[in-house]
Amino acid sequence: MQQKLAALAITTLVCAPALAQSNVTVYGVADMGYVWRGNNIDDRVKNRSGIDSGVANGSRLGFRGTEDLGNGLKAGFVLEQGILMDTGDSAQGGRTFGRQAFVSLSGGFGTVGLGRQYGTGYLLLDSLDPFSTGTVGAANNVYLGEGRLDNLLTYVSPSWGGLSVAAAYTMNAYGNESAGNESADGDIRAWMISPKFTRGPLMAALSISQIKLASTVAANDGDRVRIVDLGASYDFGLAKVSALYGMRKADATDFGLFPGTGGDSRQWLVGLSVPVGASGNVLASYGQRRTEVAGGGDDARSSQWAVGYEHWLSKRTGLYATYAAAGNNDAAEAAGTLATSTGDATRGGDGYQRGFNLGVRHFF
């Protein structure tokens, strides 16, 4: 009898990991829309009309999995591929899972993630932009920052009475570490921390980060860009208002956004979302950015205003329409890379300063 009990105990211990509950979910977004763009910075370029993929939300196919390890501990992963539905190609420069690819471990301590993920500044911008960084009214047409970063170690704390903290670090934000930093691009190291407070209709958050270039051959080895973003939103019921203000301070030029052409930047955004009935929302935003031009002269100034409407046919399927107009002063147009244009969730603005889109998106 004792031998049978011992054998059963050993079998239970050996098989315990296999008994852990696990699941894998397939999810995605199918988004297609008509887009018109005009008033290009280059007078020789005419208007553009097209049927594009991922206008409001990048079209994607993703796999999300979790495993219950017991004692409140869970393992998880996300593999997310961008898809260009108009051509069937992959997005994000041909990367297989270029949108997100990470593994995580979570419990009472919070969540730790490892892999290609979003930076804290981008997540704050996305949460405060009425257009969720999509359509031709995307706030990140003018309010710029780092988006997805490679090799990122992240931590998100539990909520303590509405207060939570997110932090992240990477030895190389754009690709893998190079041998001895022997390239002009070198290794881009970054750290970030973002406390957030949520209480009822109020959300307020701060994102502080730094990116640093490490290169044995580049003249700007050791240069840093320090970034601060402060934002908040309040839902009054009849309308939700949001605001965001940010500063980017570069030792030389801002190699994260404007290598060799732009220095310090100040930027801000205000947004408005007004519910219409049970299924619609009127959206509006205005943003500005001011960037020092490398070599001196007037600062480059860019702005964008946008209005739009979204209507949900169901919890997963919605229609959207947006019009946006961008503006650039002479210094921004002359610098080229410092100018803004009306891009969307997938495609850059290509210099067009007016944009209209009408489309449909389905979440599955």
N, C-alpha and C positions, 0 to 999 in steps of 0.2 A: 504493500500500500504506500509506504513511504517512498519507494522507488518511483511509483507512478506519479505521486505528487511532485517529486523533484523533477521528473521529466516534463510534467505539465508546466511547472514554473519556468524551466529553461526555455521551453517552446514559446511561452508567452512573452518572455523577454526578447527572444530573437525575432519574433514576428511583430512586436509592438510597433515599430516604425511603419510596417506595411498596413497596420490597422488605422493609421492617422487619416482623418477625413481630408480629402482634397478635391478640387474642382478646377476646370479650365473653361473660360468663357471666350467665345469668339464675338467680337464687336466691331463696329466701324461706322463710317459716315459716307454716304453717297450724296455729293453736292455738285450740281451743274447749274449754270446760269448764263444769261446773255449779258455781255459787257460792252459798253461804248466808252471810248476814251478820246479826248481831244485837247486842243490848246497845248501842244507840245512845246517844251522849252526851245527845241530846235525848230525854227520856222519852216524848214524844208520838209518836216515830217507831217503827214496828213493824219486825219482821224483814223481810229481803229475800231472795228466792230468784230465781235467773235463770240462763239459759244465756248466757254471755258469751264474747267473743272476746279472745284474747291474755292469758290468765290467767297462764301460766308464762313465756311469751315473747310479746312483741308480734307479732301476725300482720303479715306484711310481704311486699312484692314488691320485689326489688332487681335492679339491673344493675351488674355489676362488670367493668371492662375494663382490660387492660394492653397496652402496646406496647413491644417490645424495640427500643430506639433504637441499640443497639450500644455497644461499649466499656463494658459493665456498667451502662449507663444505661437506666432504664425509666420510661415515663409511665403513669399510671393514673387511674382515676376510680371513684367510687361514687355511685349515685343510688338511694336507698332510701325507699320509700313505706310508711307504716303503713296497715293495712287493718282495718276493723271487720267481721269475717266474719259477725257476727250480723245486721248490717243492710246490709252492702255499701258502707258509707260509708268515706271516708278518715279516718285518725286524725291526731293532732297539729294540731288546730284547723283542719283542712281544707287544710293545706299539701300540695302535690303530692308533694314529696320531703322531708317534714318530719323523717324520722328521721335521714338523713344525705344530704349532697350536697357532694362535694368532688372536687378534682383533685389529683394528687400526682406527684412526681418523686422517684425513688429511685436509689441507686447505692452505691458504696463509702462515701460520706459519711453515709449514712443515708437517711431519707425526709422530705420536706417536703410538707405538705398545705395546701390553701387551700379554705375553705368551711365549711359547717355540720358540726361534728364534736363528739365527746365531750370534756369536760374531764378533766384528769388525776385529780382527786379522785374523780370518778364511776367512772372505769376502775379505780381502786384498790379502791373499795368493791365494785364488781361482781365483781372477782376474789377477794375475801375472803368474800363472802356465800355460804353454802352453797346458797341459793335463787337465786343469780345475779340479784338484784333483781327476782324474779318470784314468782308465787303470792301468797296472802294473807300469807305469811311474809316478804315482801320486806323486807330490812334498811332500805331507804330509806323505809319507813313512819315510822321513828323517827330514823334516822341520815341527816340531810339535807345536801344540797349542790347545787351547780350540775351540771346534766346536759349537755344539748347546748347549744352556744353558736354563735351566728351569726358570720359574717365572721372565722373563726378561722384564724390562721396557726400551724401546728404543725410541730414537728421531733422526730423519733425517731432517736436515734443507733444505730450498730451496737453489738453487745455486745463489751465488752472484758473477757474472762475472767469473764463472768457479770454484769458491771456495764454498765448502759445508762442513758441519760438522755432524758427527754421534756420538751419545753418548748412553750409556746403563748402567743399574744398576740392580742387583738382590740381594735379601737377601739370596737366596740359589740356587746355580747354578746346583745342582744335587739332584733333588727331593724337597719335601716340607720342610718347617722349622720344626725342631724337638723340642719337648717340653723341654725347658730349655737347649737345646744343649746337651742332656744327651746321647751322643754316641761318640765313638772314631772318627767317620767321622765328626760329628758335622754339623754345617751349613757353607757352602762355600759361602761367600759374594764376589761379584765382581763388579767392575766399569770399564768402558772403554770409551775412547774418541778418535775420528779419524777424523782429518781434511783431506780433499782431494781437489786437484786442477786439473782441466781438461781444456785443451786449445788445440783444434785441435788434432794433433796426440800424444800430450803429456799427460800423467797422472802421478801424483806424490801424495803419501799419506803417512801418519804417523798414527800408532795405538799405543796408550799408555793405559795400563790397569794394574789392580792389582786384585789378588784374595787373600782372607784372611780366615783362618780357625777360627771359633768360636765354642769352645767345653768346657764343664765344666769338662770333665774327661780326655781329651787327653793331653799328655805332651807337645805337640806342639800347644796348644791353643794360638791364636793370631798371629801365624806365617803367613807371607805374601810372595807372589811371585809377583815381579814387572816385567812387560813385555813391551818391546819396539820393534816395527817392523817398518821399513822404507823401502819403495819400490817405484819403478817408472817403466814406460814403454814408449816406443816411437815407433810409426808406421812409418817406412820409405817408405812404399808402397811396395817395393820389399821384405821387411822383417820387422817383429815386434820383438823388443828385450825387455826383461824385467829383472829386478833384484830386490832382496829382501834381507834385512839383519835384523837379530833379536837378541835380548838378553833377557834372563830370569834370574833374580836375586832372589835367594831364601834366606830367613832368616836362614833356616836349610836345609831340603831337599825340592825338588820341589814336593809338595803333589798333585799338579794339574796334573803332568805327571808321575813322578817317586817317589812315596811315599816310603821313607825309603832307596832308592837306589841311587838317583842322586841329585846333587845340581845345581849350576849355569850352564847355557848353552849359547853358541853362535852358530848361524846357519845362513846359507846364501844360496841363490838360484839364478841361472841365467837361462833364458829361451829364446827360439828362435822359431818363427813361420814364415814359408815361404810359401806364396800362390803358388799353382801350377795350372795353368789354372783357369777356373772360378769356379771349384767345389772342389778343393783339397788343402790340407795344409800338408807340412812336418813340424814335430814338434821335438824339442829337448830340453833337460834340464839337468842341473847338480846341485846337492846340497850337502852340508856338514853340519854336526852338531858335536859339541864338548861339552861334558858334564862332570862335575866333578863327580867322584865316591865317594859316601858316605863312610867314613872310610879311605880315602886317597888312594894313589897309582896313577898310570897313568890315565889321562883323557880317557873317552870312546869316540872314534871317529867313526863316521859312515858317509857314502857317498852313492850317487846313481847317475848314469847317465842313460838317456833314450832317445830313438829315436822312432819316429812313423810317421804314415801317416793316415789321415782321408780323406774320399771322400764322398761328399754329392750327393746322387741320386736325391734328391729333397730338398725343404726347411725343410722338417720334417724327412727325412730318410737318414741315413748315414752309411757307413762302416768304420771300424777302425782297425789298426794293430799297435802293440807297442812291443818293446823289451826293457827290463830294467835290469840293473845289480847293485846290492848293495854290499857294502863292509864294514866290521867291523874289528877294531883292537882287540887284545887279551882282553883288558880291557872291551870293549863293549860286546864281546861274553861271558866273564866270568860273567858279571853283569846280562846278560839275558834281563832284561827289558829295558836296554839302547841300545840294538842292533836294527838295522833296517832290514827290509825285504820287498819284492816286493808285497805289497798289492794292492788292486784296490779300486774302488768307494764303494764297498760293503763288501768285504772280506779282512781280515788281511793277511799279508804275511806268517804267520805261520812258520817263520824262514827260508823260501826259499830265497836265495840271487840272483837267476836268474828267469826271468819271460818273457813269450811271450803270447800275446793274439791276437785273431782275432774275430771280432764280428760285430753285426748290432744293431742299436738303432733307435727307432721311437718315435718322439714327437707327442703328440695329445692334 
